[in-house]
Amino acid sequence: MKRPEPTPKKTFGNQTSDFNELIQILKNKDTIEKLSEIEREYPYWEKFRIKSKGLNINTELYWSYIKTQRDRTAQNFSLIDSNSLFAFKFNTPPKILKLLHE
């Protein structure tokens, strides 16, 4: 079994050029429609990288954007026992919400 490629670190290198490049991606309506379709499936990095191959974008930069958006909407949840704290975070993407309310 092939070991999955590690996810890129969620960082923005040269912030001005990364920001400008991200703005250009976000301005392209066709690209955003395709990326939104991919994102609806809430993919992990490997799947996102494969599905976005033909889009001519910096996939690592856009992945950082996706991860930032996911972190922004994540719910924090902590379990405490007598010895330690277990902290989790989770998201409820639209696909899950739809299944929960059917």
C-alpha positions in Angstrom: 0.0 0.0 0.0 1.4 3.4 -1.0 1.9 5.8 1.8 -0.1 9.0 1.3 1.8 12.3 0.5 2.0 14.5 3.6 -0.3 17.5 3.5 1.3 20.9 2.9 1.9 23.1 5.9 -0.8 25.7 6.3 1.4 28.7 5.7 1.6 31.6 3.3 5.2 32.1 2.3 5.7 35.5 0.6 2.5 36.9 1.9 2.1 39.6 -0.8 2.6 37.4 -3.8 0.7 34.5 -2.2 -2.2 36.9 -1.4 -2.2 38.3 -5.0 -2.1 34.8 -6.5 -5.0 33.7 -4.3 -7.0 36.8 -5.3 -6.4 35.8 -9.0 -7.7 32.3 -8.3 -10.7 33.7 -6.4 -11.5 36.1 -9.3 -11.7 33.3 -11.9 -15.3 32.3 -11.9 -14.8 29.0 -13.8 -12.0 27.9 -11.5 -13.9 28.8 -8.4 -17.0 26.8 -9.6 -14.7 23.7 -10.2 -13.0 24.2 -6.9 -16.3 24.6 -5.1 -17.5 21.3 -6.7 -14.4 19.6 -5.4 -14.7 21.1 -2.0 -18.4 20.0 -1.6 -17.0 16.5 -1.1 -14.8 17.8 1.8 -11.8 16.0 0.3 -8.5 15.2 2.1 -5.3 16.5 0.6 -4.5 13.6 -1.7 -8.0 13.6 -3.3 -8.0 17.4 -3.6 -4.6 17.4 -5.3 -5.7 14.7 -7.8 -9.0 16.3 -8.6 -7.6 19.8 -9.0 -4.7 18.8 -11.3 -6.0 20.3 -14.5 -7.0 23.7 -13.1 -3.6 25.4 -13.5 -3.5 26.8 -9.9 -1.0 26.5 -7.0 -2.8 23.6 -5.3 -0.7 24.0 -2.1 -1.6 27.7 -1.8 -5.3 27.0 -2.4 -5.2 24.0 0.1 -3.8 26.5 2.7 -6.9 28.7 2.0 -9.2 25.7 2.3 -7.6 24.7 5.6 -7.9 28.2 6.9 -11.6 28.3 6.0 -12.1 24.9 7.7 -10.3 26.0 10.8 -12.4 29.1 11.0 -15.6 27.1 11.1 -14.3 24.2 13.3 -16.0 23.4 16.6 -13.7 22.8 19.6 -14.5 19.9 21.9 -12.6 18.9 25.0 -12.8 15.8 27.2 -11.2 15.9 30.6 -10.4 13.0 32.8 -8.4 13.0 36.1 -5.1 13.0 34.3 -5.3 14.8 31.0 -7.2 16.9 28.6 -8.2 15.5 25.2 -8.9 18.4 22.8 -10.6 17.8 19.4 -11.9 19.9 16.7 -14.5 19.0 14.0 -16.4 20.4 11.2 -19.9 19.7 9.9 -19.7 20.2 6.2 -22.9 20.8 4.2 -23.0 17.2 3.0 -23.1 16.0 6.6 -25.7 18.5 7.7 -27.9 17.4 4.8 -27.7 13.8 5.9 -28.4 14.7 9.5 -31.6 16.6 8.5 -33.1 14.1 6.1 
